[in-house]
Amino acid sequence: MSSVTAIAASGMLNAAARFDASAAKVADPSSGADLVTEAVNQIEARVSFAANALVLRAGSHMIGALIDLLA
């Protein structure tokens, strides 16, 4: 696994974990979570996940282009 792939995958896992943690706070009525703060946290996690997915796609395209050049 290339370092770009590993970094992007790690970022996606981190973003998913942050989203899940925020969703769990919202779902638990006893947590006293601020809904506005948690909405912002979920939006940030979603955008971070999407950005890391784009990095993963770009890395995949670069590796594919390199393989095409070498073939």
PyMOL commands that set and color helices and strands:
alter all, ss='L'
color gray80, all
select helices_A, chain A and resi 3-27+29-31+35-70
alter helices_A, ss='H'
color red, helices_A
deselect
rebuild
show_as cartoon
